[in-house]
């Protein structure tokens, strides 16, 4: 039986920068679909070899314990939805990489990406537009 202290505790805050590949793939499925059953998530993962239903169910349960997803029941099936916004996760993970790998230097991060990755002319135009927009807002 839950005590009053248990009921008053805030739900755990997920450590969003500590998501594994499978967790991130599951969240992407839920963001795209809104909600999905365990079987639908497993099918959408399309892993080879295919992940067992119990593996997907266990991962979703662990993600729910961390506050990443929530579920409802539909008959005997659990239907999951993301409990965290995509923007929050990507922002948190990008901020973690920026702080940890580039000591918070946005210039170093962008420089690295521009030299380490193939950048299309369209992407360069979009980056220039974003920088100009940010300059106007300052």
VMD Tcl script that builds the backbone (N, CA, C; Angstrom):
set m [mol new atoms 414]
animate dup $m
set s [atomselect $m all]
$s set {name element resname resid chain x y z} {
  {N N UNK 1 A 0.839 -1.176 0.000}
  {CA C UNK 1 A 0.000 0.000 0.000}
  {C C UNK 1 A 0.887 1.243 0.000}
  {N N UNK 2 A 0.510 2.225 -0.816}
  {CA C UNK 2 A 1.301 3.447 -0.918}
  {C C UNK 2 A 1.008 4.367 0.252}
  {N N UNK 3 A 2.092 4.980 0.741}
  {CA C UNK 3 A 1.951 5.944 1.826}
  {C C UNK 3 A 1.693 7.323 1.247}
  {N N UNK 4 A 1.334 8.267 2.088}
  {CA C UNK 4 A 1.103 9.641 1.643}
  {C C UNK 4 A 2.376 10.226 1.036}
  {N N UNK 5 A 3.542 9.883 1.607}
  {CA C UNK 5 A 4.815 10.371 1.047}
  {C C UNK 5 A 5.035 9.843 -0.362}
  {N N UNK 6 A 4.675 8.567 -0.600}
  {CA C UNK 6 A 4.807 7.991 -1.936}
  {C C UNK 6 A 3.937 8.737 -2.934}
  {N N UNK 7 A 2.725 9.072 -2.527}
  {CA C UNK 7 A 1.788 9.751 -3.417}
  {C C UNK 7 A 2.205 11.187 -3.706}
  {N N UNK 8 A 2.925 11.812 -2.781}
  {CA C UNK 8 A 3.307 13.215 -2.938}
  {C C UNK 8 A 4.608 13.379 -3.724}
  {N N UNK 9 A 5.361 12.295 -3.884}
  {CA C UNK 9 A 6.626 12.378 -4.615}
  {C C UNK 9 A 6.367 12.674 -6.083}
  {N N UNK 10 A 7.191 13.524 -6.643}
  {CA C UNK 10 A 7.103 13.822 -8.072}
  {C C UNK 10 A 7.589 12.616 -8.856}
  {N N UNK 11 A 7.030 12.402 -10.061}
  {CA C UNK 11 A 7.522 11.298 -10.869}
  {C C UNK 11 A 8.987 11.521 -11.213}
  {N N UNK 12 A 9.732 10.444 -11.446}
  {CA C UNK 12 A 11.152 10.618 -11.743}
  {C C UNK 12 A 11.339 11.411 -13.027}
  {N N UNK 13 A 12.343 12.299 -13.012}
  {CA C UNK 13 A 12.678 13.057 -14.228}
  {C C UNK 13 A 13.641 12.216 -15.053}
  {N N UNK 14 A 13.284 11.913 -16.287}
  {CA C UNK 14 A 14.167 11.071 -17.096}
  {C C UNK 14 A 15.460 11.791 -17.446}
  {N N UNK 15 A 16.531 11.038 -17.467}
  {CA C UNK 15 A 17.819 11.574 -17.912}
  {C C UNK 15 A 17.860 11.385 -19.415}
  {N N UNK 16 A 17.455 12.399 -20.128}
  {CA C UNK 16 A 17.237 12.279 -21.562}
  {C C UNK 16 A 18.516 12.088 -22.359}
  {N N UNK 17 A 19.650 12.543 -21.844}
  {CA C UNK 17 A 20.886 12.364 -22.598}
  {C C UNK 17 A 21.462 10.968 -22.421}
  {N N UNK 18 A 20.803 10.140 -21.670}
  {CA C UNK 18 A 21.280 8.775 -21.445}
  {C C UNK 18 A 20.406 7.744 -22.153}
  {N N UNK 19 A 19.827 8.105 -23.270}
  {CA C UNK 19 A 18.997 7.175 -24.014}
  {C C UNK 19 A 19.864 6.282 -24.886}
  {N N UNK 20 A 19.565 5.004 -24.849}
  {CA C UNK 20 A 20.241 4.078 -25.735}
  {C C UNK 20 A 19.613 4.115 -27.111}
  {N N UNK 21 A 20.251 3.464 -28.061}
  {CA C UNK 21 A 19.773 3.440 -29.440}
  {C C UNK 21 A 18.358 2.875 -29.528}
  {N N UNK 22 A 18.108 1.759 -28.852}
  {CA C UNK 22 A 16.786 1.137 -28.901}
  {C C UNK 22 A 15.733 2.052 -28.278}
  {N N UNK 23 A 16.049 2.689 -27.181}
  {CA C UNK 23 A 15.098 3.602 -26.543}
  {C C UNK 23 A 14.756 4.762 -27.464}
  {N N UNK 24 A 15.749 5.316 -28.114}
  {CA C UNK 24 A 15.518 6.428 -29.032}
  {C C UNK 24 A 14.687 5.978 -30.232}
  {N N UNK 25 A 14.964 4.790 -30.747}
  {CA C UNK 25 A 14.176 4.253 -31.865}
  {C C UNK 25 A 12.718 4.050 -31.457}
  {N N UNK 26 A 12.500 3.566 -30.250}
  {CA C UNK 26 A 11.131 3.370 -29.756}
  {C C UNK 26 A 10.422 4.716 -29.619}
  {N N UNK 27 A 11.110 5.693 -29.042}
  {CA C UNK 27 A 10.491 7.017 -28.909}
  {C C UNK 27 A 10.143 7.600 -30.275}
  {N N UNK 28 A 11.007 7.433 -31.254}
  {CA C UNK 28 A 10.712 7.952 -32.600}
  {C C UNK 28 A 9.444 7.317 -33.169}
  {N N UNK 29 A 9.279 6.029 -32.942}
  {CA C UNK 29 A 8.068 5.341 -33.396}
  {C C UNK 29 A 6.840 5.948 -32.716}
  {N N UNK 30 A 6.930 6.158 -31.417}
  {CA C UNK 30 A 5.795 6.710 -30.676}
  {C C UNK 30 A 5.528 8.158 -31.057}
  {N N UNK 31 A 6.560 8.951 -31.297}
  {CA C UNK 31 A 6.355 10.330 -31.751}
  {C C UNK 31 A 5.661 10.343 -33.110}
  {N N UNK 32 A 6.080 9.452 -33.997}
  {CA C UNK 32 A 5.489 9.403 -35.335}
  {C C UNK 32 A 4.043 8.930 -35.314}
  {N N UNK 33 A 3.752 7.926 -34.494}
  {CA C UNK 33 A 2.419 7.300 -34.501}
  {C C UNK 33 A 1.468 7.866 -33.453}
  {N N UNK 34 A 2.007 8.555 -32.477}
  {CA C UNK 34 A 1.160 9.022 -31.376}
  {C C UNK 34 A 1.077 7.994 -30.277}
  {N N UNK 35 A 0.691 6.789 -30.618}
  {CA C UNK 35 A 0.685 5.680 -29.671}
  {C C UNK 35 A 0.746 4.376 -30.449}
  {N N UNK 36 A 1.172 3.318 -29.746}
  {CA C UNK 36 A 1.301 2.016 -30.403}
  {C C UNK 36 A 1.350 0.927 -29.358}
  {N N UNK 37 A 0.840 -0.230 -29.726}
  {CA C UNK 37 A 0.908 -1.399 -28.851}
  {C C UNK 37 A 2.330 -1.954 -28.850}
  {N N UNK 38 A 2.592 -2.854 -27.921}
  {CA C UNK 38 A 3.915 -3.486 -27.861}
  {C C UNK 38 A 4.206 -4.193 -29.185}
  {N N UNK 39 A 3.228 -4.915 -29.696}
  {CA C UNK 39 A 3.417 -5.646 -30.955}
  {C C UNK 39 A 3.692 -4.683 -32.109}
  {N N UNK 40 A 2.975 -3.556 -32.151}
  {CA C UNK 40 A 3.182 -2.583 -33.229}
  {C C UNK 40 A 4.565 -1.946 -33.130}
  {N N UNK 41 A 5.015 -1.666 -31.916}
  {CA C UNK 41 A 6.360 -1.110 -31.733}
  {C C UNK 41 A 7.394 -2.121 -32.222}
  {N N UNK 42 A 7.233 -3.385 -31.818}
  {CA C UNK 42 A 8.163 -4.429 -32.231}
  {C C UNK 42 A 8.216 -4.575 -33.738}
  {N N UNK 43 A 7.060 -4.517 -34.368}
  {CA C UNK 43 A 6.987 -4.626 -35.817}
  {C C UNK 43 A 7.650 -3.437 -36.492}
  {N N UNK 44 A 7.416 -2.244 -35.953}
  {CA C UNK 44 A 7.988 -1.028 -36.535}
  {C C UNK 44 A 9.499 -0.967 -36.373}
  {N N UNK 45 A 10.027 -1.612 -35.349}
  {CA C UNK 45 A 11.481 -1.611 -35.153}
  {C C UNK 45 A 12.179 -2.327 -36.295}
  {N N UNK 46 A 11.526 -3.362 -36.820}
  {CA C UNK 46 A 12.053 -4.053 -37.982}
  {C C UNK 46 A 13.461 -4.587 -37.824}
  {N N UNK 47 A 13.875 -4.866 -36.613}
  {CA C UNK 47 A 15.236 -5.352 -36.367}
  {C C UNK 47 A 15.410 -6.756 -36.943}
  {N N UNK 48 A 16.603 -7.007 -37.407}
  {CA C UNK 48 A 16.966 -8.358 -37.873}
  {C C UNK 48 A 18.147 -8.828 -37.064}
  {N N UNK 49 A 18.072 -9.878 -36.278}
  {CA C UNK 49 A 16.855 -10.656 -36.109}
  {C C UNK 49 A 15.806 -9.866 -35.332}
  {N N UNK 50 A 14.572 -10.198 -35.589}
  {CA C UNK 50 A 13.455 -9.494 -34.970}
  {C C UNK 50 A 13.523 -9.642 -33.449}
  {N N UNK 51 A 13.260 -8.532 -32.748}
  {CA C UNK 51 A 13.262 -8.566 -31.284}
  {C C UNK 51 A 12.033 -9.318 -30.779}
  {N N UNK 52 A 12.209 -10.097 -29.746}
  {CA C UNK 52 A 11.091 -10.824 -29.161}
  {C C UNK 52 A 10.093 -9.850 -28.540}
  {N N UNK 53 A 8.836 -10.223 -28.560}
  {CA C UNK 53 A 7.775 -9.411 -27.957}
  {C C UNK 53 A 8.134 -9.068 -26.519}
  {N N UNK 54 A 8.648 -10.052 -25.775}
  {CA C UNK 54 A 8.981 -9.818 -24.361}
  {C C UNK 54 A 10.112 -8.814 -24.202}
  {N N UNK 55 A 11.037 -8.803 -25.144}
  {CA C UNK 55 A 12.139 -7.838 -25.099}
  {C C UNK 55 A 11.608 -6.417 -25.270}
  {N N UNK 56 A 10.714 -6.245 -26.248}
  {CA C UNK 56 A 10.127 -4.924 -26.499}
  {C C UNK 56 A 9.277 -4.511 -25.295}
  {N N UNK 57 A 8.487 -5.442 -24.758}
  {CA C UNK 57 A 7.636 -5.144 -23.598}
  {C C UNK 57 A 8.488 -4.755 -22.389}
  {N N UNK 58 A 9.589 -5.442 -22.173}
  {CA C UNK 58 A 10.475 -5.129 -21.052}
  {C C UNK 58 A 11.101 -3.749 -21.229}
  {N N UNK 59 A 11.539 -3.433 -22.440}
  {CA C UNK 59 A 12.136 -2.121 -22.687}
  {C C UNK 59 A 11.109 -1.020 -22.457}
  {N N UNK 60 A 9.884 -1.209 -22.931}
  {CA C UNK 60 A 8.834 -0.207 -22.723}
  {C C UNK 60 A 8.520 -0.044 -21.240}
  {N N UNK 61 A 8.497 -1.140 -20.501}
  {CA C UNK 61 A 8.243 -1.063 -19.058}
  {C C UNK 61 A 9.352 -0.281 -18.366}
  {N N UNK 62 A 10.598 -0.549 -18.736}
  {CA C UNK 62 A 11.725 0.184 -18.143}
  {C C UNK 62 A 11.684 1.660 -18.520}
  {N N UNK 63 A 11.291 1.945 -19.752}
  {CA C UNK 63 A 11.175 3.336 -20.187}
  {C C UNK 63 A 10.052 4.038 -19.420}
  {N N UNK 64 A 8.994 3.301 -19.124}
  {CA C UNK 64 A 7.905 3.889 -18.336}
  {C C UNK 64 A 8.365 4.186 -16.915}
  {N N UNK 65 A 9.164 3.306 -16.335}
  {CA C UNK 65 A 9.710 3.543 -14.992}
  {C C UNK 65 A 10.563 4.809 -14.969}
  {N N UNK 66 A 11.213 5.125 -16.072}
  {CA C UNK 66 A 12.050 6.331 -16.172}
  {C C UNK 66 A 11.247 7.574 -16.545}
  {N N UNK 67 A 9.954 7.421 -16.812}
  {CA C UNK 67 A 9.121 8.561 -17.160}
  {C C UNK 67 A 9.193 8.952 -18.625}
  {N N UNK 68 A 9.707 8.070 -19.476}
  {CA C UNK 68 A 9.838 8.361 -20.899}
  {C C UNK 68 A 8.563 8.076 -21.681}
  {N N UNK 69 A 7.816 7.055 -21.260}
  {CA C UNK 69 A 6.573 6.672 -21.926}
  {C C UNK 69 A 5.494 6.426 -20.874}
  {N N UNK 70 A 4.260 6.403 -21.332}
  {CA C UNK 70 A 3.112 6.043 -20.489}
  {C C UNK 70 A 2.286 5.043 -21.260}
  {N N UNK 71 A 1.462 4.291 -20.543}
  {CA C UNK 71 A 0.619 3.327 -21.248}
  {C C UNK 71 A -0.825 3.404 -20.768}
  {N N UNK 72 A -1.692 2.868 -21.605}
  {CA C UNK 72 A -3.085 2.626 -21.264}
  {C C UNK 72 A -3.382 1.200 -21.706}
  {N N UNK 73 A -4.432 0.639 -21.176}
  {CA C UNK 73 A -4.793 -0.710 -21.608}
  {C C UNK 73 A -5.923 -0.633 -22.619}
  {N N UNK 74 A -5.864 -1.505 -23.586}
  {CA C UNK 74 A -6.902 -1.652 -24.598}
  {C C UNK 74 A -7.197 -3.144 -24.667}
  {N N UNK 75 A -8.193 -3.561 -23.891}
  {CA C UNK 75 A -8.424 -4.999 -23.740}
  {C C UNK 75 A -7.270 -5.579 -22.944}
  {N N UNK 76 A -6.584 -6.522 -23.538}
  {CA C UNK 76 A -5.431 -7.132 -22.859}
  {C C UNK 76 A -4.106 -6.518 -23.291}
  {N N UNK 77 A -4.153 -5.618 -24.256}
  {CA C UNK 77 A -2.922 -5.022 -24.790}
  {C C UNK 77 A -2.584 -3.725 -24.070}
  {N N UNK 78 A -1.293 -3.486 -23.910}
  {CA C UNK 78 A -0.799 -2.207 -23.422}
  {C C UNK 78 A -0.501 -1.348 -24.650}
  {N N UNK 79 A -1.011 -0.127 -24.634}
  {CA C UNK 79 A -0.771 0.812 -25.724}
  {C C UNK 79 A 0.043 1.965 -25.141}
  {N N UNK 80 A 1.202 2.210 -25.736}
  {CA C UNK 80 A 2.150 3.194 -25.201}
  {C C UNK 80 A 2.133 4.479 -26.008}
  {N N UNK 81 A 2.497 5.570 -25.332}
  {CA C UNK 81 A 2.697 6.870 -25.963}
  {C C UNK 81 A 3.908 7.511 -25.299}
  {N N UNK 82 A 4.549 8.404 -26.019}
  {CA C UNK 82 A 5.707 9.115 -25.461}
  {C C UNK 82 A 5.229 10.054 -24.364}
  {N N UNK 83 A 5.989 10.112 -23.287}
  {CA C UNK 83 A 5.687 11.026 -22.177}
  {C C UNK 83 A 6.618 12.233 -22.189}
  {N N UNK 84 A 7.522 12.259 -23.142}
  {CA C UNK 84 A 8.457 13.380 -23.296}
  {C C UNK 84 A 8.374 13.869 -24.734}
  {N N UNK 85 A 8.481 15.175 -24.904}
  {CA C UNK 85 A 8.413 15.774 -26.236}
  {C C UNK 85 A 9.707 15.540 -27.002}
  {N N UNK 86 A 9.565 15.356 -28.297}
  {CA C UNK 86 A 10.739 15.143 -29.151}
  {C C UNK 86 A 11.717 16.305 -29.039}
  {N N UNK 87 A 11.201 17.531 -29.015}
  {CA C UNK 87 A 12.061 18.711 -28.936}
  {C C UNK 87 A 12.862 18.728 -27.637}
  {N N UNK 88 A 12.254 18.272 -26.571}
  {CA C UNK 88 A 12.945 18.240 -25.277}
  {C C UNK 88 A 14.087 17.222 -25.314}
  {N N UNK 89 A 13.814 16.064 -25.896}
  {CA C UNK 89 A 14.840 15.015 -25.975}
  {C C UNK 89 A 15.985 15.450 -26.875}
  {N N UNK 90 A 15.669 15.939 -28.076}
  {CA C UNK 90 A 16.744 16.324 -28.988}
  {C C UNK 90 A 17.534 17.502 -28.427}
  {N N UNK 91 A 16.845 18.453 -27.827}
  {CA C UNK 91 A 17.538 19.594 -27.227}
  {C C UNK 91 A 18.445 19.175 -26.091}
  {N N UNK 92 A 17.960 18.270 -25.256}
  {CA C UNK 92 A 18.744 17.802 -24.125}
  {C C UNK 92 A 19.964 17.017 -24.592}
  {N N UNK 93 A 19.745 16.123 -25.571}
  {CA C UNK 93 A 20.853 15.307 -26.062}
  {C C UNK 93 A 21.886 16.166 -26.798}
  {N N UNK 94 A 21.421 17.127 -27.599}
  {CA C UNK 94 A 22.346 18.013 -28.319}
  {C C UNK 94 A 23.133 18.871 -27.328}
  {N N UNK 95 A 22.446 19.367 -26.301}
  {CA C UNK 95 A 23.128 20.157 -25.277}
  {C C UNK 95 A 24.178 19.350 -24.544}
  {N N UNK 96 A 23.873 18.080 -24.304}
  {CA C UNK 96 A 24.830 17.197 -23.632}
  {C C UNK 96 A 26.084 17.011 -24.491}
  {N N UNK 97 A 25.880 16.763 -25.796}
  {CA C UNK 97 A 27.024 16.605 -26.708}
  {C C UNK 97 A 27.827 17.903 -26.762}
  {N N UNK 98 A 27.131 19.035 -26.886}
  {CA C UNK 98 A 27.803 20.334 -26.942}
  {C C UNK 98 A 28.652 20.561 -25.700}
  {N N UNK 99 A 28.073 20.324 -24.541}
  {CA C UNK 99 A 28.798 20.557 -23.287}
  {C C UNK 99 A 29.931 19.556 -23.079}
  {N N UNK 100 A 29.646 18.301 -23.328}
  {CA C UNK 100 A 30.622 17.252 -23.019}
  {C C UNK 100 A 31.748 17.146 -24.045}
  {N N UNK 101 A 31.402 17.228 -25.313}
  {CA C UNK 101 A 32.408 17.011 -26.353}
  {C C UNK 101 A 33.080 18.298 -26.829}
  {N N UNK 102 A 32.389 19.432 -26.697}
  {CA C UNK 102 A 32.921 20.684 -27.245}
  {C C UNK 102 A 33.009 21.772 -26.182}
  {N N UNK 103 A 32.989 21.391 -24.917}
  {CA C UNK 103 A 33.107 22.308 -23.789}
  {C C UNK 103 A 32.183 23.520 -23.924}
  {N N UNK 104 A 30.992 23.291 -24.501}
  {CA C UNK 104 A 30.000 24.347 -24.628}
  {C C UNK 104 A 30.221 25.297 -25.788}
  {N N UNK 105 A 31.206 25.035 -26.625}
  {CA C UNK 105 A 31.518 25.930 -27.745}
  {C C UNK 105 A 30.694 25.555 -28.974}
  {N N UNK 106 A 29.684 26.357 -29.244}
  {CA C UNK 106 A 28.842 26.135 -30.418}
  {C C UNK 106 A 29.663 26.264 -31.700}
  {N N UNK 107 A 30.592 27.194 -31.713}
  {CA C UNK 107 A 31.463 27.381 -32.876}
  {C C UNK 107 A 32.257 26.112 -33.171}
  {N N UNK 108 A 32.814 25.497 -32.140}
  {CA C UNK 108 A 33.586 24.262 -32.335}
  {C C UNK 108 A 32.708 23.137 -32.854}
  {N N UNK 109 A 31.502 23.033 -32.330}
  {CA C UNK 109 A 30.577 21.985 -32.779}
  {C C UNK 109 A 30.222 22.184 -34.247}
  {N N UNK 110 A 29.818 23.389 -34.620}
  {CA C UNK 110 A 29.431 23.664 -36.011}
  {C C UNK 110 A 30.626 23.477 -36.943}
  {N N UNK 111 A 31.792 23.943 -36.542}
  {CA C UNK 111 A 32.999 23.768 -37.348}
  {C C UNK 111 A 33.280 22.286 -37.581}
  {N N UNK 112 A 33.169 21.508 -36.526}
  {CA C UNK 112 A 33.386 20.064 -36.645}
  {C C UNK 112 A 32.396 19.445 -37.627}
  {N N UNK 113 A 31.117 19.787 -37.477}
  {CA C UNK 113 A 30.101 19.216 -38.356}
  {C C UNK 113 A 30.314 19.625 -39.813}
  {N N UNK 114 A 30.718 20.866 -40.039}
  {CA C UNK 114 A 30.926 21.340 -41.402}
  {C C UNK 114 A 32.129 20.684 -42.069}
  {N N UNK 115 A 33.113 20.283 -41.286}
  {CA C UNK 115 A 34.300 19.638 -41.881}
  {C C UNK 115 A 34.193 18.115 -41.881}
  {N N UNK 116 A 33.440 17.542 -40.957}
  {CA C UNK 116 A 33.375 16.086 -40.836}
  {C C UNK 116 A 32.241 15.465 -41.643}
  {N N UNK 117 A 31.283 16.262 -42.060}
  {CA C UNK 117 A 30.111 15.752 -42.780}
  {C C UNK 117 A 29.994 16.407 -44.139}
  {N N UNK 118 A 29.372 15.692 -45.052}
  {CA C UNK 118 A 29.044 16.264 -46.356}
  {C C UNK 118 A 27.871 17.225 -46.147}
  {N N UNK 119 A 28.020 18.462 -46.596}
  {CA C UNK 119 A 26.987 19.478 -46.426}
  {C C UNK 119 A 26.522 19.914 -47.809}
  {N N UNK 120 A 25.235 19.767 -48.059}
  {CA C UNK 120 A 24.691 20.132 -49.368}
  {C C UNK 120 A 24.586 21.651 -49.488}
  {N N UNK 121 A 24.556 22.148 -50.716}
  {CA C UNK 121 A 24.361 23.588 -50.915}
  {C C UNK 121 A 23.052 24.075 -50.278}
  {N N UNK 122 A 22.024 23.253 -50.330}
  {CA C UNK 122 A 20.740 23.617 -49.724}
  {C C UNK 122 A 20.864 23.757 -48.213}
  {N N UNK 123 A 21.634 22.872 -47.598}
  {CA C UNK 123 A 21.841 22.966 -46.154}
  {C C UNK 123 A 22.634 24.220 -45.787}
  {N N UNK 124 A 23.628 24.560 -46.601}
  {CA C UNK 124 A 24.405 25.774 -46.344}
  {C C UNK 124 A 23.528 27.015 -46.437}
  {N N UNK 125 A 22.649 27.059 -47.427}
  {CA C UNK 125 A 21.727 28.187 -47.565}
  {C C UNK 125 A 20.828 28.263 -46.332}
  {N N UNK 126 A 20.326 27.121 -45.877}
  {CA C UNK 126 A 19.453 27.101 -44.692}
  {C C UNK 126 A 20.213 27.545 -43.445}
  {N N UNK 127 A 21.454 27.111 -43.294}
  {CA C UNK 127 A 22.271 27.548 -42.159}
  {C C UNK 127 A 22.498 29.056 -42.198}
  {N N UNK 128 A 22.799 29.580 -43.377}
  {CA C UNK 128 A 22.980 31.024 -43.518}
  {C C UNK 128 A 21.701 31.771 -43.149}
  {N N UNK 129 A 20.556 31.234 -43.564}
  {CA C UNK 129 A 19.274 31.862 -43.244}
  {C C UNK 129 A 19.041 31.863 -41.736}
  {N N UNK 130 A 19.329 30.749 -41.083}
  {CA C UNK 130 A 19.146 30.654 -39.631}
  {C C UNK 130 A 20.056 31.630 -38.887}
  {N N UNK 131 A 21.299 31.761 -39.357}
  {CA C UNK 131 A 22.239 32.698 -38.722}
  {C C UNK 131 A 21.765 34.133 -38.916}
  {N N UNK 132 A 21.324 34.460 -40.123}
  {CA C UNK 132 A 20.828 35.823 -40.392}
  {C C UNK 132 A 19.609 36.115 -39.529}
  {N N UNK 133 A 18.727 35.145 -39.397}
  {CA C UNK 133 A 17.527 35.310 -38.571}
  {C C UNK 133 A 17.899 35.540 -37.104}
  {N N UNK 134 A 18.885 34.791 -36.641}
  {CA C UNK 134 A 19.337 34.946 -35.250}
  {C C UNK 134 A 19.984 36.310 -35.023}
  {N N UNK 135 A 20.736 36.796 -36.024}
  {CA C UNK 135 A 21.371 38.122 -35.921}
  {C C UNK 135 A 20.311 39.207 -35.821}
  {N N UNK 136 A 19.249 39.087 -36.620}
  {CA C UNK 136 A 18.175 40.083 -36.585}
  {C C UNK 136 A 17.456 40.077 -35.230}
  {N N UNK 137 A 17.348 38.923 -34.623}
  {CA C UNK 137 A 16.647 38.800 -33.331}
  {C C UNK 137 A 17.482 39.325 -32.169}
  {N N UNK 138 A 18.792 39.423 -32.358}
  {CA C UNK 138 A 19.681 39.877 -31.278}
  {C C UNK 138 A 19.618 41.361 -31.063}
}
mol reanalyze $m
mol bondsrecalc $m
mol representation Tube
mol addrep $m
